[in-house]
Amino acid sequence: MSLGSRYSEQICKVCAEICNACAEECEKHASMGMEHCRECAEACRRCAQACEEMSHVA
């Protein structure tokens, strides 16, 4: 991103998509009482949000 790659926005959007998919899967397991999966889902949601925000800057 710091070098102005024409792919920066796309990479950030794909990162957000991947993180959201991970969060969705972890949330399935978290609903069964797996605490570490709930924590993972939260981390993935934060990552997805950061990537989405970065895609607007790229």
Biopython code that builds the backbone (N, CA, C, O; Angstrom):
import numpy as np
from Bio.PDB.StructureBuilder import StructureBuilder

atoms = [
    (1, "MET", "N", (0.821, -1.181, 0.000)),
    (1, "MET", "CA", (0.000, 0.000, 0.000)),
    (1, "MET", "C", (0.869, 1.248, 0.000)),
    (1, "MET", "O", (0.545, 2.238, -0.658)),
    (2, "SER", "N", (1.957, 1.201, 0.729)),
    (2, "SER", "CA", (2.794, 2.397, 0.814)),
    (2, "SER", "C", (3.445, 2.736, -0.526)),
    (2, "SER", "O", (3.870, 3.872, -0.741)),
    (3, "LEU", "N", (3.524, 1.758, -1.421)),
    (3, "LEU", "CA", (4.100, 2.017, -2.737)),
    (3, "LEU", "C", (3.030, 2.289, -3.788)),
    (3, "LEU", "O", (3.337, 2.445, -4.970)),
    (4, "GLY", "N", (1.772, 2.345, -3.352)),
    (4, "GLY", "CA", (0.691, 2.682, -4.260)),
    (4, "GLY", "C", (0.317, 1.574, -5.235)),
    (4, "GLY", "O", (-0.053, 1.853, -6.375)),
    (5, "SER", "N", (0.409, 0.343, -4.808)),
    (5, "SER", "CA", (0.055, -0.775, -5.682)),
    (5, "SER", "C", (-1.388, -0.662, -6.147)),
    (5, "SER", "O", (-2.274, -0.302, -5.372)),
    (6, "ARG", "N", (-1.612, -0.968, -7.395)),
    (6, "ARG", "CA", (-2.977, -0.916, -7.921)),
    (6, "ARG", "C", (-3.844, -2.038, -7.361)),
    (6, "ARG", "O", (-5.058, -2.046, -7.570)),
    (7, "TYR", "N", (-3.238, -2.976, -6.658)),
    (7, "TYR", "CA", (-3.966, -4.106, -6.088)),
    (7, "TYR", "C", (-4.307, -3.926, -4.610)),
    (7, "TYR", "O", (-4.989, -4.772, -4.032)),
    (8, "SER", "N", (-3.858, -2.868, -4.007)),
    (8, "SER", "CA", (-4.052, -2.666, -2.567)),
    (8, "SER", "C", (-5.517, -2.739, -2.161)),
    (8, "SER", "O", (-5.850, -3.415, -1.188)),
    (9, "GLU", "N", (-6.383, -2.070, -2.875)),
    (9, "GLU", "CA", (-7.801, -2.068, -2.523)),
    (9, "GLU", "C", (-8.384, -3.473, -2.628)),
    (9, "GLU", "O", (-9.135, -3.904, -1.752)),
    (10, "GLN", "N", (-8.042, -4.182, -3.690)),
    (10, "GLN", "CA", (-8.543, -5.545, -3.871)),
    (10, "GLN", "C", (-8.054, -6.475, -2.766)),
    (10, "GLN", "O", (-8.819, -7.291, -2.251)),
    (11, "ILE", "N", (-6.786, -6.353, -2.406)),
    (11, "ILE", "CA", (-6.219, -7.203, -1.355)),
    (11, "ILE", "C", (-6.946, -6.953, -0.037)),
    (11, "ILE", "O", (-7.275, -7.899, 0.679)),
    (12, "CYS", "N", (-7.193, -5.703, 0.283)),
    (12, "CYS", "CA", (-7.889, -5.371, 1.522)),
    (12, "CYS", "C", (-9.315, -5.919, 1.527)),
    (12, "CYS", "O", (-9.789, -6.412, 2.550)),
    (13, "LYS", "N", (-9.990, -5.835, 0.398)),
    (13, "LYS", "CA", (-11.349, -6.359, 0.313)),
    (13, "LYS", "C", (-11.374, -7.876, 0.445)),
    (13, "LYS", "O", (-12.263, -8.424, 1.096)),
    (14, "VAL", "N", (-10.414, -8.557, -0.161)),
    (14, "VAL", "CA", (-10.340, -10.012, -0.035)),
    (14, "VAL", "C", (-10.017, -10.394, 1.403)),
    (14, "VAL", "O", (-10.574, -11.357, 1.930)),
    (15, "CYS", "N", (-9.135, -9.659, 2.029)),
    (15, "CYS", "CA", (-8.807, -9.906, 3.432)),
    (15, "CYS", "C", (-10.061, -9.787, 4.292)),
    (15, "CYS", "O", (-10.300, -10.635, 5.151)),
    (16, "ALA", "N", (-10.854, -8.759, 4.076)),
    (16, "ALA", "CA", (-12.089, -8.567, 4.841)),
    (16, "ALA", "C", (-13.049, -9.726, 4.599)),
    (16, "ALA", "O", (-13.684, -10.213, 5.534)),
    (17, "GLU", "N", (-13.155, -10.164, 3.363)),
    (17, "GLU", "CA", (-14.044, -11.280, 3.030)),
    (17, "GLU", "C", (-13.600, -12.565, 3.732)),
    (17, "GLU", "O", (-14.427, -13.306, 4.265)),
    (18, "ILE", "N", (-12.310, -12.821, 3.729)),
    (18, "ILE", "CA", (-11.769, -14.014, 4.377)),
    (18, "ILE", "C", (-11.999, -13.951, 5.882)),
    (18, "ILE", "O", (-12.413, -14.938, 6.490)),
    (19, "CYS", "N", (-11.733, -12.807, 6.477)),
    (19, "CYS", "CA", (-11.921, -12.663, 7.921)),
    (19, "CYS", "C", (-13.388, -12.826, 8.315)),
    (19, "CYS", "O", (-13.687, -13.436, 9.342)),
    (20, "ASN", "N", (-14.292, -12.296, 7.522)),
    (20, "ASN", "CA", (-15.714, -12.468, 7.809)),
    (20, "ASN", "C", (-16.127, -13.936, 7.687)),
    (20, "ASN", "O", (-16.923, -14.421, 8.492)),
    (21, "ALA", "N", (-15.602, -14.637, 6.702)),
    (21, "ALA", "CA", (-15.910, -16.059, 6.543)),
    (21, "ALA", "C", (-15.399, -16.850, 7.746)),
    (21, "ALA", "O", (-16.082, -17.745, 8.244)),
    (22, "CYS", "N", (-14.214, -16.520, 8.202)),
    (22, "CYS", "CA", (-13.652, -17.184, 9.380)),
    (22, "CYS", "C", (-14.522, -16.905, 10.598)),
    (22, "CYS", "O", (-14.814, -17.811, 11.379)),
    (23, "ALA", "N", (-14.930, -15.667, 10.756)),
    (23, "ALA", "CA", (-15.762, -15.291, 11.897)),
    (23, "ALA", "C", (-17.081, -16.059, 11.882)),
    (23, "ALA", "O", (-17.539, -16.531, 12.923)),
    (24, "GLU", "N", (-17.685, -16.184, 10.713)),
    (24, "GLU", "CA", (-18.942, -16.916, 10.605)),
    (24, "GLU", "C", (-18.779, -18.371, 11.031)),
    (24, "GLU", "O", (-19.622, -18.921, 11.739)),
    (25, "GLU", "N", (-17.696, -18.979, 10.594)),
    (25, "GLU", "CA", (-17.446, -20.380, 10.969)),
    (25, "GLU", "C", (-17.180, -20.496, 12.463)),
    (25, "GLU", "O", (-17.702, -21.399, 13.115)),
    (26, "CYS", "N", (-16.383, -19.602, 13.006)),
    (26, "CYS", "CA", (-16.083, -19.647, 14.437)),
    (26, "CYS", "C", (-17.334, -19.401, 15.271)),
    (26, "CYS", "O", (-17.502, -19.996, 16.335)),
    (27, "GLU", "N", (-18.209, -18.528, 14.791)),
    (27, "GLU", "CA", (-19.444, -18.249, 15.527)),
    (27, "GLU", "C", (-20.329, -19.490, 15.627)),
    (27, "GLU", "O", (-21.049, -19.658, 16.611)),
    (28, "LYS", "N", (-20.281, -20.354, 14.626)),
    (28, "LYS", "CA", (-21.042, -21.609, 14.689)),
    (28, "LYS", "C", (-20.578, -22.453, 15.870)),
    (28, "LYS", "O", (-21.392, -23.014, 16.603)),
    (29, "HIS", "N", (-19.279, -22.536, 16.043)),
    (29, "HIS", "CA", (-18.716, -23.334, 17.135)),
    (29, "HIS", "C", (-18.888, -22.628, 18.476)),
    (29, "HIS", "O", (-19.084, -23.266, 19.510)),
    (30, "ALA", "N", (-18.811, -21.305, 18.439)),
    (30, "ALA", "CA", (-18.979, -20.537, 19.671)),
    (30, "ALA", "C", (-20.380, -20.733, 20.238)),
    (30, "ALA", "O", (-20.569, -20.740, 21.454)),
    (31, "SER", "N", (-21.358, -20.892, 19.355)),
    (31, "SER", "CA", (-22.735, -21.091, 19.815)),
    (31, "SER", "C", (-22.903, -22.422, 20.539)),
    (31, "SER", "O", (-23.911, -22.649, 21.209)),
    (32, "MET", "N", (-21.915, -23.295, 20.403)),
    (32, "MET", "CA", (-21.939, -24.586, 21.106)),
    (32, "MET", "C", (-21.120, -24.527, 22.396)),
    (32, "MET", "O", (-20.839, -25.555, 23.013)),
    (33, "GLY", "N", (-20.744, -23.321, 22.792)),
    (33, "GLY", "CA", (-20.064, -23.138, 24.062)),
    (33, "GLY", "C", (-18.547, -23.125, 24.008)),
    (33, "GLY", "O", (-17.897, -23.155, 25.052)),
    (34, "MET", "N", (-17.976, -23.081, 22.828)),
    (34, "MET", "CA", (-16.512, -23.072, 22.718)),
    (34, "MET", "C", (-16.017, -21.630, 22.808)),
    (34, "MET", "O", (-16.093, -20.863, 21.848)),
    (35, "GLU", "N", (-15.513, -21.290, 23.977)),
    (35, "GLU", "CA", (-15.101, -19.914, 24.272)),
    (35, "GLU", "C", (-13.998, -19.432, 23.334)),
    (35, "GLU", "O", (-14.036, -18.291, 22.875)),
    (36, "HIS", "N", (-13.024, -20.281, 23.046)),
    (36, "HIS", "CA", (-11.927, -19.855, 22.184)),
    (36, "HIS", "C", (-12.426, -19.525, 20.769)),
    (36, "HIS", "O", (-11.825, -18.700, 20.080)),
    (37, "CYS", "N", (-13.505, -20.155, 20.341)),
    (37, "CYS", "CA", (-14.078, -19.847, 19.031)),
    (37, "CYS", "C", (-14.790, -18.495, 19.057)),
    (37, "CYS", "O", (-14.772, -17.766, 18.065)),
    (38, "ARG", "N", (-15.410, -18.160, 20.173)),
    (38, "ARG", "CA", (-16.030, -16.840, 20.304)),
    (38, "ARG", "C", (-14.966, -15.761, 20.223)),
    (38, "ARG", "O", (-15.147, -14.745, 19.552)),
    (39, "GLU", "N", (-13.849, -15.987, 20.915)),
    (39, "GLU", "CA", (-12.747, -15.025, 20.891)),
    (39, "GLU", "C", (-12.173, -14.893, 19.480)),
    (39, "GLU", "O", (-11.846, -13.793, 19.035)),
    (40, "CYS", "N", (-12.057, -16.013, 18.790)),
    (40, "CYS", "CA", (-11.544, -15.998, 17.418)),
    (40, "CYS", "C", (-12.494, -15.211, 16.516)),
    (40, "CYS", "O", (-12.053, -14.400, 15.701)),
    (41, "ALA", "N", (-13.784, -15.449, 16.661)),
    (41, "ALA", "CA", (-14.771, -14.745, 15.841)),
    (41, "ALA", "C", (-14.683, -13.238, 16.060)),
    (41, "ALA", "O", (-14.751, -12.465, 15.105)),
    (42, "GLU", "N", (-14.534, -12.826, 17.297)),
    (42, "GLU", "CA", (-14.409, -11.395, 17.592)),
    (42, "GLU", "C", (-13.161, -10.806, 16.942)),
    (42, "GLU", "O", (-13.203, -9.716, 16.371)),
    (43, "ALA", "N", (-12.047, -11.538, 17.037)),
    (43, "ALA", "CA", (-10.798, -11.066, 16.433)),
    (43, "ALA", "C", (-10.938, -10.974, 14.916)),
    (43, "ALA", "O", (-10.451, -10.029, 14.296)),
    (44, "CYS", "N", (-11.598, -11.950, 14.331)),
    (44, "CYS", "CA", (-11.793, -11.938, 12.882)),
    (44, "CYS", "C", (-12.680, -10.779, 12.452)),
    (44, "CYS", "O", (-12.436, -10.165, 11.413)),
    (45, "ARG", "N", (-13.698, -10.477, 13.232)),
    (45, "ARG", "CA", (-14.573, -9.339, 12.908)),
    (45, "ARG", "C", (-13.796, -8.023, 12.976)),
    (45, "ARG", "O", (-13.983, -7.138, 12.142)),
    (46, "ARG", "N", (-12.921, -7.907, 13.984)),
    (46, "ARG", "CA", (-12.103, -6.683, 14.088)),
    (46, "ARG", "C", (-11.159, -6.575, 12.886)),
    (46, "ARG", "O", (-10.968, -5.496, 12.325)),
    (47, "CYS", "N", (-10.581, -7.701, 12.510)),
    (47, "CYS", "CA", (-9.676, -7.712, 11.353)),
    (47, "CYS", "C", (-10.436, -7.342, 10.089)),
    (47, "CYS", "O", (-9.947, -6.553, 9.280)),
    (48, "ALA", "N", (-11.616, -7.898, 9.913)),
    (48, "ALA", "CA", (-12.428, -7.600, 8.732)),
    (48, "ALA", "C", (-12.758, -6.113, 8.668)),
    (48, "ALA", "O", (-12.698, -5.503, 7.601)),
    (49, "GLN", "N", (-13.101, -5.546, 9.794)),
    (49, "GLN", "CA", (-13.426, -4.121, 9.835)),
    (49, "GLN", "C", (-12.206, -3.279, 9.454)),
    (49, "GLN", "O", (-12.318, -2.325, 8.684)),
    (50, "ALA", "N", (-11.043, -3.638, 9.999)),
    (50, "ALA", "CA", (-9.822, -2.894, 9.683)),
    (50, "ALA", "C", (-9.481, -3.003, 8.201)),
    (50, "ALA", "O", (-9.085, -2.019, 7.577)),
    (51, "CYS", "N", (-9.634, -4.190, 7.644)),
    (51, "CYS", "CA", (-9.341, -4.373, 6.220)),
    (51, "CYS", "C", (-10.317, -3.590, 5.353)),
    (51, "CYS", "O", (-9.924, -3.001, 4.346)),
    (52, "GLU", "N", (-11.574, -3.582, 5.740)),
    (52, "GLU", "CA", (-12.581, -2.835, 4.996)),
    (52, "GLU", "C", (-12.252, -1.342, 5.028)),
    (52, "GLU", "O", (-12.346, -0.660, 4.007)),
    (53, "GLU", "N", (-11.871, -0.845, 6.188)),
    (53, "GLU", "CA", (-11.505, 0.564, 6.307)),
    (53, "GLU", "C", (-10.278, 0.882, 5.445)),
    (53, "GLU", "O", (-10.216, 1.927, 4.798)),
    (54, "MET", "N", (-9.316, -0.024, 5.447)),
    (54, "MET", "CA", (-8.102, 0.193, 4.654)),
    (54, "MET", "C", (-8.404, 0.163, 3.154)),
    (54, "MET", "O", (-7.735, 0.841, 2.375)),
    (55, "SER", "N", (-9.401, -0.612, 2.750)),
    (55, "SER", "CA", (-9.720, -0.688, 1.325)),
    (55, "SER", "C", (-10.210, 0.663, 0.799)),
    (55, "SER", "O", (-10.066, 0.959, -0.387)),
    (56, "HIS", "N", (-10.781, 1.473, 1.671)),
    (56, "HIS", "CA", (-11.268, 2.788, 1.261)),
    (56, "HIS", "C", (-10.120, 3.799, 1.152)),
    (56, "HIS", "O", (-10.246, 4.829, 0.490)),
    (57, "VAL", "N", (-9.018, 3.492, 1.802)),
    (57, "VAL", "CA", (-7.853, 4.380, 1.799)),
    (57, "VAL", "C", (-6.931, 4.042, 0.626)),
    (57, "VAL", "O", (-6.245, 4.910, 0.086)),
    (58, "ALA", "N", (-6.930, 2.769, 0.246)),
    (58, "ALA", "CA", (-5.994, 2.285, -0.790)),
    (58, "ALA", "C", (-6.205, 2.960, -2.119)),
    (58, "ALA", "O", (-5.499, 2.662, -3.082)),
]
sb = StructureBuilder()
sb.init_structure("model")
sb.init_model(0)
sb.init_chain("A")
sb.init_seg("    ")
for serial, (resi, resn, name, xyz) in enumerate(atoms, 1):
    if name == "N":
        sb.init_residue(resn, " ", resi, " ")
    sb.init_atom(name, np.array(xyz, "f"), 0.0, 1.0, " ", f" {name:<3s}", serial, name[0])
structure = sb.get_structure()
